């Protein structure tokens, strides 16, 4: 069996990709990473060729395929079409390229042993892996495109419709939502949610909803803390723009219970509870399930 791309070369490619991911702040979609790394990879004609079966470019498919080893090694995480670099990944990219990829492959092999799955001892890229690489590429691209479309739809919602979206999610999760602030000034609370119809039993959730591109500030978190005055009050802050590291630290260190929901968590919960969301709520973010051949384990 001929070997077209050496494992050391795979390690070089994957190391450059994860290094660029680090330069992008530790999280990005591959469509953001690919243009930034292509010139740095010094690609051969063979690596730039498309697969005859699918049209996928070989070097890009290799990145999709070997990302699974990096996931199982704990070097990256994937969620909603984005890649996230872990602290272990930051340490791993200081290794020589060959050592880096072999460490990822070995950890993936050990994971397969614990799951009683067959493990391939082959350590170079062969043509036999073409179908797996194509399948992984198709899967990753479908997930990334679907998530991008969902996020675009949510970002196009007006502030009040986004607030109603959050309310419908809480109702679908089994909460009672007796208060949804009308458009205009709301005194700091956009929604109130209870576990029982009268709000007698804790938790009683006071919700702030922020629909904008900017990340939440510490000042806004402290304002919400000031509104949690009763025993059993819990704060929930929903931000489509996400949270700064300072905000996350403020929430962790707070003596009062606050939960943070960014875009990724909102979409994940919407998908998880979609069957329980009311028809009127689904109109705000309609989804459909699609089944296709599963890729390698993630």
C-alpha positions in Angstrom: 0.0 0.0 0.0 1.6 3.3 -1.1 1.9 6.1 1.4 1.2 9.5 -0.2 1.5 11.8 2.7 3.8 11.0 5.6 2.6 11.2 9.2 5.3 13.9 9.9 3.7 16.0 7.2 0.3 15.5 8.7 1.7 16.6 12.0 3.1 19.7 10.4 -0.2 20.6 8.8 -2.2 20.0 12.0 0.3 21.9 14.2 0.0 24.9 11.9 -3.8 24.8 12.0 -3.9 24.6 15.8 -1.3 27.4 16.0 -3.5 29.6 13.8 -6.5 28.7 16.0 -4.5 30.0 18.9 -3.8 33.2 17.1 -7.5 33.6 16.5 -8.2 33.7 20.2 -8.6 29.9 20.6 -11.9 29.5 18.8 -12.9 29.7 15.1 -14.6 28.0 12.3 -12.5 26.2 9.7 -13.7 28.5 7.0 -11.9 31.2 8.9 -8.7 29.1 9.5 -8.2 27.7 6.0 -7.4 31.0 4.2 -5.0 31.9 6.9 -3.0 28.7 6.9 -3.0 27.8 3.2 0.1 30.0 2.3 1.9 28.8 5.4 1.5 25.1 4.5 3.6 25.2 1.3 1.3 22.7 -0.2 2.4 20.2 -2.9 0.4 19.7 -6.1 -0.8 16.4 -4.7 -2.0 17.9 -1.5 -3.9 20.6 -3.5 -5.7 18.1 -5.7 -9.4 17.4 -5.2 -10.6 13.8 -4.5 -12.2 12.4 -7.6 -15.1 11.0 -5.6 -16.2 14.2 -3.9 -14.3 17.2 -5.1 -13.0 17.9 -1.6 -9.5 19.3 -1.5 -7.1 16.7 -0.2 -5.2 18.9 2.4 -8.5 20.2 3.8 -9.9 16.7 4.1 -6.8 15.6 5.9 -7.4 18.3 8.5 -11.0 17.2 9.0 -9.9 13.6 9.3 -7.1 14.1 11.8 -9.1 16.5 13.9 -10.7 13.5 15.4 -7.3 12.4 16.9 -6.9 15.9 18.3 -10.4 15.8 19.8 -9.7 12.5 21.5 -6.3 13.7 22.7 -8.0 16.7 24.3 -6.2 19.2 22.1 -9.3 20.7 20.6 -13.1 20.6 21.2 -15.8 21.0 18.6 -19.2 22.5 19.1 -21.6 24.0 16.7 -19.2 24.0 13.8 -16.5 25.8 15.8 -13.1 24.5 17.0 -11.9 25.4 20.4 -8.2 25.1 21.4 -7.7 23.6 24.9 -4.9 24.3 27.3 -3.6 20.8 26.5 -3.6 21.8 22.8 -1.6 24.9 23.5 1.0 22.8 25.2 0.9 20.2 22.5 1.7 22.6 19.6 5.1 23.3 21.3 6.1 19.7 20.4 7.9 18.8 17.1 5.3 18.1 14.4 5.9 14.3 14.3 5.7 14.0 18.1 2.6 16.2 18.2 0.5 14.1 15.8 1.8 10.7 17.1 0.7 11.7 20.6 -2.8 12.6 19.4 -3.0 9.3 17.4 -1.8 7.3 20.4 -4.4 8.9 22.7 -7.1 8.2 20.2 -5.9 4.6 20.0 -6.1 4.3 23.8 -9.6 5.8 23.7 -10.7 3.1 21.2 -9.3 0.4 23.5 -11.4 1.6 26.4 -14.4 1.6 24.1 -13.5 -1.9 22.8 -13.3 -0.5 19.3 -10.9 -1.8 16.5 -7.7 0.3 16.4 -5.7 0.9 13.3 -2.0 0.6 13.9 -1.1 2.2 10.5 0.7 5.4 11.1 0.8 7.1 7.7 -2.0 8.4 5.4 -3.0 5.8 2.8 -5.5 5.8 0.0 -7.7 3.4 2.1 -8.5 6.4 4.4 -9.9 8.4 1.5 -13.6 7.4 2.2 -13.2 8.2 5.9 -11.7 11.6 5.2 -14.4 12.4 2.7 -17.1 11.4 5.1 -15.6 13.4 7.9 -15.3 16.5 5.7 -18.9 16.2 4.6 -20.0 16.0 8.2 -17.9 18.9 9.4 -19.0 21.1 6.6 -22.7 20.3 7.1 -22.5 21.0 10.8 -20.6 24.3 10.2 -23.0 25.5 7.5 -26.1 24.5 9.6 -24.9 26.3 12.7 -23.9 29.4 10.7 -27.4 29.6 9.2 -29.0 29.2 12.7 -26.8 31.9 14.2 -27.5 34.2 11.3 -31.3 33.7 11.8 -31.0 34.5 15.5 -28.9 37.5 14.9 -31.5 38.8 12.5 -34.2 38.7 15.2 -35.2 41.9 16.8 -34.4 42.4 20.5 -38.0 41.6 21.6 -38.3 38.5 19.4 -35.0 37.3 20.8 -36.4 37.9 24.3 -39.5 35.8 23.3 -37.2 33.1 22.0 -35.6 32.8 25.4 -39.0 32.7 27.1 -40.2 29.9 24.7 -37.1 28.0 25.5 -37.7 28.2 29.3 -41.3 27.1 28.8 -40.1 24.2 26.7 -37.7 23.3 29.5 -40.7 23.0 31.9 -40.6 26.5 33.5 -43.6 28.8 34.0 -42.9 32.3 32.6 -45.4 34.7 34.1 -43.6 37.9 33.2 -42.1 39.0 29.9 -41.1 42.6 29.9 -42.8 44.7 27.2 -40.6 46.7 24.8 -39.0 49.7 26.5 -37.3 50.1 29.8 -37.7 47.1 32.0 -36.0 47.9 35.3 -33.3 45.3 34.6 -35.4 42.2 34.4 -36.6 40.9 31.1 -38.2 37.6 32.1 -39.2 35.8 35.3 -39.4 32.0 35.4 -40.7 29.7 38.1 -40.7 25.9 38.6 -44.4 26.0 39.7 -47.2 28.3 38.5 -47.2 30.5 41.6 -43.4 30.8 42.1 -43.6 29.3 45.6 -40.9 26.8 45.2 -37.3 27.8 44.4 -35.6 28.3 42.1 -37.1 31.6 41.0 -35.2 32.8 38.0 -34.7 36.4 37.1 -33.5 36.8 33.5 -31.7 39.5 31.7 -31.6 39.2 27.9 -29.0 41.0 25.8 -29.2 40.7 22.0 -26.2 42.4 20.5 -22.8 41.7 19.0 -20.8 43.1 22.0 -19.9 40.8 24.9 -21.4 41.3 28.3 -19.7 43.6 30.8 -18.9 43.1 34.5 -21.1 46.2 35.2 -24.2 44.4 33.8 -23.5 41.3 35.9 -23.2 43.4 39.0 -26.5 45.1 38.2 -28.2 41.7 37.9 -26.6 40.6 41.2 -28.3 43.6 42.9 -31.7 42.3 41.8 -31.3 38.9 43.4 -32.7 39.9 46.8 -34.7 36.9 48.0 -33.7 33.4 49.1 -34.1 31.1 46.1 -33.5 33.8 43.5 -31.2 32.8 40.7 -30.0 35.0 38.0 -29.8 34.0 34.3 -28.1 36.3 31.8 -28.5 35.5 28.1 -26.2 37.2 25.7 -26.1 36.5 22.0 -22.7 38.3 21.9 -21.2 36.1 24.6 -19.2 37.0 27.7 -15.7 38.3 28.4 -13.3 36.3 30.6 -13.7 39.0 33.3 -17.5 38.4 33.3 -17.1 34.6 33.5 -14.7 35.1 36.5 -17.2 37.5 38.1 -19.9 34.9 37.8 -17.8 32.1 39.2 -16.7 34.2 42.2 -20.2 35.5 43.0 -21.8 34.6 46.3 -25.1 34.4 44.4 -26.1 31.9 41.8 -25.9 33.2 38.3 -26.1 31.2 35.1 -24.7 32.5 31.8 -26.2 31.5 28.4 -24.3 32.4 25.3 -25.3 31.7 21.7 -23.8 28.2 21.7 -25.6 27.2 24.9 -28.9 28.7 23.7 -28.8 26.8 20.4 -27.8 23.6 22.2 -30.7 23.8 24.6 -33.1 24.8 21.9 -32.1 21.6 19.9 -32.3 19.5 23.1 -35.8 20.6 24.1 -37.2 21.3 20.6 -39.8 18.6 20.8 -41.3 20.3 23.9 -41.3 23.8 22.5 -44.7 25.2 21.6 -45.6 25.6 17.9 -45.8 29.3 18.4 -42.3 29.2 19.8 -40.9 27.1 17.0 -41.9 29.8 14.5 -39.2 32.0 16.0 -36.5 29.4 15.3 -37.8 26.5 13.2 -35.5 23.5 12.9 -35.6 20.2 11.1 -33.7 17.0 11.8 -31.5 15.5 9.1 -29.9 12.1 9.2 -26.8 11.1 7.2 -24.0 8.6 7.4 -22.0 9.1 10.6 -18.4 10.1 10.4 -15.6 8.9 12.7 -16.2 9.0 16.4 -16.1 12.5 18.0 
